[in-house]
Amino acid sequence: MEINPYESALKQLDDVAKLINLNPDIHEKLKYMERILTVSIPIRMDNGKIKVFQGHRIHHSTVKGPGKGGIRYSPDVNLDEIKALAMWMTWKTSLLNLPLGGAKGGVCVEPKKLSINELERLTRRYTAEIINIIGPDKDIPAPDIKTDAQTMAWMMDVYSMQKGRTIPGVVTGKPIEIGGSVGRKGATGTGMYYIIEEMCEKLNLDLKSMSVVLQGFGKVGKVISKKLFEHGCKILAIGEFEGGVYSKMGLDVNKLIEWKRKGNKLREFKAPGIKPLFNNNELFEIKCDILIPAATENQITNANVDIINCKIILEGANGPTTPKADEILNNKGIIIIPDILANSGGVLVSYFEYIQDIHAYFWDLERINQELKRVLLSAFEDVYQLSQERKISLRMAAYIFAVSRVAEAIRLRGFYP
């Protein structure tokens, strides 16, 4: 049985602790969450009956600044998942040297089964229940799986109404009209494109000649696949939870995006040369140059790692590769660009949105993308050079930077009382 996401996160922390001789007291502190809030969310359904949902908001570390992390709506939401995601957010913000910490939240719900009015009531009540631990100087939520700009608008409204004034900086990923940032919606995928482009340069590979297999066709997957397709890459296959499609001649990503926009299932798309895929194994066993897991955690595991046949894995999801699978892939010589680096464009532009809100001065898209590329490639260069110098994986190099910076902040601040 695969270990759960929190155990994966702890294993990663243990591994890097050995590499950097982490102070045992600091190591002990970093294994635990600063605070965990679990709330009941009673809402009146459209049929007049009350239904209670369960939600969480977790802070892993706020030693360097306010917590930062998304909120997901999924029937699979559980405490260990949210704890792992909060910890990974700590490392992600630290790797980019942002004055933020790591947090995460979620509600155990299938939003597709709720009406828009029920979804709004759920979001507003959830926000009210966690309101004491969020805020621009405490913890700044953002969208994640099955949440979006509208979700953030409702959250901002509840918080602002309770505080008696408009406070756009309480959340990021908002609509532009109420303090959101241009470039935020596609930031994760855009950042991934910058990083894979730089990785190919380091390896003397022509990105245009690369073949790609993608798992996940949501907010991240659509953006990175579209950018790679328009750059000239051959997108061999795209898969989702309900299946996918494959073509040895390559897929037209723009047509697939339009197909999905109309509410259709990916695997039902029909065109000459296209075959349906019905599960992850069919997707992962396709030979390609770049594999992009952009769905959820624990997708590449000890059970399926042997069928993977690619040169580079670009992690678009958080924690898609378990530690055991990670070890096997490294031994096979497959390069893994880790999640805390590969998909960090989202939190970076969220940070840009946050500081724009605080200063009430907004940037144009050119500046957003320029700063996004500058910060990401600076972090990439540091990680790449360290991995070469110490003959370690990119993941371990990224974790050395991330954990060392948080550890030093804890050392400098000390333990209270």
HELIX and SHEET records of a PDB file:
HELIX    1   1 PRO A    5  ILE A   20  1                                  16    
HELIX    2   2 PRO A   24  LEU A   30  1                                   7    
HELIX    3   3 LEU A   79  LEU A   95  1                                  17    
HELIX    4   4 PRO A  111  LYS A  113  5                                   3    
HELIX    5   5 ILE A  116  ILE A  130  1                                  15    
HELIX    6   6 ILE A  131  ILE A  133  5                                   3    
HELIX    7   7 ALA A  149  LYS A  163  1                                  15    
HELIX    8   8 PRO A  168  VAL A  170  5                                   3    
HELIX    9   9 ILE A  176  ILE A  178  5                                   3    
HELIX   10  10 ALA A  187  LYS A  202  1                                  16    
HELIX   11  11 LEU A  207  SER A  209  5                                   3    
HELIX   12  12 LYS A  219  HIS A  231  1                                  13    
HELIX   13  13 VAL A  253  ARG A  261  1                                   9    
HELIX   14  14 LEU A  266  GLU A  268  5                                   3    
HELIX   15  15 ASN A  280  PHE A  284  1                                   5    
HELIX   16  16 VAL A  305  ILE A  307  5                                   3    
HELIX   17  17 PRO A  323  ASN A  331  1                                   9    
HELIX   18  18 ASP A  339  ALA A  342  1                                   4    
HELIX   19  19 GLY A  345  HIS A  359  1                                  15    
HELIX   20  20 LEU A  365  ARG A  390  1                                  26    
HELIX   21  21 LEU A  394  ARG A  413  1                                  20    
SHEET    1   A 5 ARG A  35  ARG A  44  0                                        
SHEET    2   A 5 ILE A  50  SER A  61 -1                                        
SHEET    3   A 5 GLY A 102  CYS A 108 -1                                        
SHEET    4   A 5 GLY A  67  SER A  74  1                                        
SHEET    5   A 5 ASP A 139  PRO A 143  1                                        
SHEET    1   B 7 LYS A 275  LEU A 277  0                                        
SHEET    2   B 7 GLY A 243  TYR A 246 -1                                        
SHEET    3   B 7 LYS A 234  GLU A 240 -1                                        
SHEET    4   B 7 SER A 211  GLN A 215  1                                        
SHEET    5   B 7 ILE A 290  PRO A 293  1                                        
SHEET    6   B 7 ILE A 312  LEU A 314  1                                        
SHEET    7   B 7 ILE A 335  ILE A 337  1                                        
END                                                                             
